Amino acid sequence: MILEQDSLHSAAADYLAAGLCVLPARRVEKRPAVDRWSQFGKRLPTEAEVSAWFANPRNQPDAVCIVCGQVSGNGEMIDFDAGGELFDAWTQRIGSDLLARLVIETTQRDGRHVYYRCDQEICGNMKLSQRRDGEKITTLIETRGEGGLILCAPTAGYEIVQGDLSSPPRPTEKPVEVSEILIRQSSQPGEVVLDPFVGAGATGVAAVHLKRTFMGNDICQEALDITRRRLVEAGAEVADFRSARTVGSADGQLGLAL
């Protein structure tokens, strides 16, 4: 039991460091093992809270869960139920390049979870596919969106089979070419292009190509790391900055500037 708690706590700490809203959970009940957990739909727990939860035997957590939505960097999950019977058909339709970028885990009932982040706010949970079996309706695919809750590895019965949940991808990047069109239409060489939510950095790369000065920020460190790498690869010199503190963000916004 001690080893299991250590494993869950270690994973939870990694998820929190990645900006995911992670909570201890009870596997059978599929719900958080903390009181008044709805507050964490609006804020991340602190490191101290996470440590205390897993050290407190009264909580008896035997699982880890993540709250989806804006609090987790616009994280969303596609849940393939019914033994994942439509998962293979789905993978054949989305393209191998996109598929390779997603985080995928198996679930305790042979289903699949597919996890990723979006560049914009997401909606709530949605049922994408259902089947009627007589009087019973079986859900085959649904999403966990804003406010949704998922159990995840290393919870017993859950295993990551592709990617790393502590580094969820952002596959919804807009093409650089689209950003270049918008920048040409709205600015001149040497002027400043500002992107308040850099995402995967497409706007910054386009600004470099078109000889604009670029400034961008994001509350997600992963987004900044990706953007920084892409700007350097595009030939830019990049400087980091931290803004003044803002409402709703105790540490302020992180940003990049050329």
N, C-alpha and C positions, 0 to 999 in steps of 0.2 A: 504493500500500500504506500509506503514511504517513497519507493522508487517511482511509482505511478504519479504521486503528487509532485515529485521533483520534475518529472518529464512534462506534466501538464503546466506547471509553473514556468519552466524554461521556455516552452512554446508560447505561452501567454505573454511573457516578457518580450519575446521576439516579435510577436504580432503587434503589441503595443508600440514598440520602437518603429514599426513600419507604418504607424498611423491608423491601425485598425482598432475599433472599439471592441475589446475582448473582455469576456466575463467568464467566471467559473459557472459550470452548469451541472445538472443531474441528467444523466444519459437516458434513463428510462422515461422520465417525465418530459424530456426535451425542453427544459426551461432553465433560466438562470438560477443559480444557487445563492442569490443575494436578494435582500429586501429592496423594494422601491427601485427596481432596476430601470424603470421607464425613463428616469433622468438621463440615462446613458444613451438615449436616443438623440441627445443634444450635446453631450460632452464626452470626451474620452476619460476613462479612469486614470488616476495617477499611478505611478510606479508603486507608491506606498500602499494604495488600495489593493492593487493586484497581489502584492506580496502578502498582505494581511489576509485576504480571502483564502489563499491556498495554504496559509499557515494555521488557519482557524479550523479545528476539527468539527466545530458545530455546523459549519457550512456543508461538510461532507461532499465536496465536489468530486465527481469522477469523470468530468467532461469539460471541454472548452467550447465556448460558443462565440460568435461574432455578430454584432449588430450591423446590418447593412445600411447603406444610404450615405447621406452627406457626412455624418459623423466619422465614417470610415473612408473618407476621400472619394465619395460617390461610388463605393463598392457595391457590386451587384452579383448575384449568383443565379445560375440556371440549375434547377433541380430536376433531374430525370428520375421519375418514380417508376413504380411497377417493374422493379428489377432492371430498370434502365433499358427497357425494350426498344425505345426509339433513339437511343444514344448513337448507335452505329449509323443509322440512316441520317441523323443530323450531321455527324462528322463528315459524311460524304458530300454534303451540300454547302459547307461553309468555306472550303478552300484550305489546302494544307498549310499555307503560310500563316493564316490567321489561327488555325487550330494549334499550331506549334507554339504560339505565344501565350496560350491560355493555361491557367492553373486548373488541374483536374484531379479529383479525388474520388475514390470508391466509398460507398456508404455501407452501413450495417445491414442493409437489405438488398445488396447487390445493385443499388442505383448508382448514379453519378452526380457529382457536384462540379460545376464549371464556374470558376470565379475570375473576375476582372474588375477593373475600374473604368469609369466613364469620365469624359472631359466636361460634362455638364450634369446638372442635377437630374436624378432619376425619379421615376414614379414609384408608387407602392407595389406590393406583390400583385402578380398577374398570372392567371391560368392560361397557358398557351395551347395546350392540347388535352382533350378529354375523350373518354370512350364510354358509351353506355352499354352496360352489361345487364340486360333486363331492367330491373328497377334501380340498379346501382350505377352511379357515375364514378368512373375511375379517372383520376387525374394522372396524366402521363408526363407532362412537362409543365412546370411553373417557375416563375422567377421569385426571388427574394430581393425586393427593392427597398425603398425608403421605410425604415422601421422594421424590416424583416429580420429574422433571427435564424442562424444556421449553426448546427453542431459541426465540428471539424476535427481533423487530426491534430494531436495524437490521441483523441478520444478513441476508446476501444471500438473496433468495427469500422473506423474511418482511416483511410490511407492515401496519402498524396502519391499519385502515379505519374504526374507530370508537373513541372514547374515548382515554384516555391511560394507558399501562401504568405510568407513574410516579405515577398517582393511581388505583389500582384501587378499584372500588366495593364496598360491603357491602350487597348487595340482600336479605340475610336478616333484615332488621330485623323485630322483633315489633311489632304494632300498639300505639299509645299506649293505646288502649282496654283492651287486655289488661293492660298495666302498671297502669292506674288501678284495675282490679278487685283486683289483688293488693295494691296499696298501701292501698286502703280496708280490706281484710280484715286487714291486719297492722300498721297504724299509725294515729295520730291527727294532726290538723292541728298543725303546729309541731314535730313529731318529725322525726328525721333518717332519711332514706332513703339507703342506701349501695349503690352499684353498682360492684363492683371491675373490671368490664369494660364500659365504657359503650357500645361498639359505635357505633350510629348515634344514640344519645341518647334513645331512646323512654322509658326509665324516668325520666330527668331531666325531660323535658317533662311526663310524667304527674305527677311530684312537684310541679312548679310549678303545674299546674292545680289540684292538691288542697291547695295551701298547706302543703306540707312543705318542710323544709330538705333540700337534696340535696347529696351528696358523691359524686364518681365519679372513677375513674382508669382508665388504659389505657396499655400500652406503645407503642401506635400513635398517633403525632402526628395522623395524618389523622382518626382516630376522635375525638380530643379537639377538633380544629378543627370538625368537623361538629356535635358535641354543643354546643360553645360557641355556635356560630351559632344553633342551634335554641333554646337556652335564652334567649338574648337576644331572639330573635323572640317567645318566649313571655312576655316581660316581666320576666325575671330579671336581677339584677345578678350577674356572675360573677367570681370571683377564681381565679387560678391558684396552684398550689403544687407543690412537688417533695418527695417523701418521702425518708426516709433510704435509703441504698443497701441493696439486697436481694440475696440470693443469686441468681445467674443474670442479674442486670441491673446492669451496671457503673455506669450513670447513675441508677439508681433509677426509681421510677414517677412519671410525670407525672399530674397530676390537676386537677380542677375542683371548686369549692365555691361554693354560693350564700350 
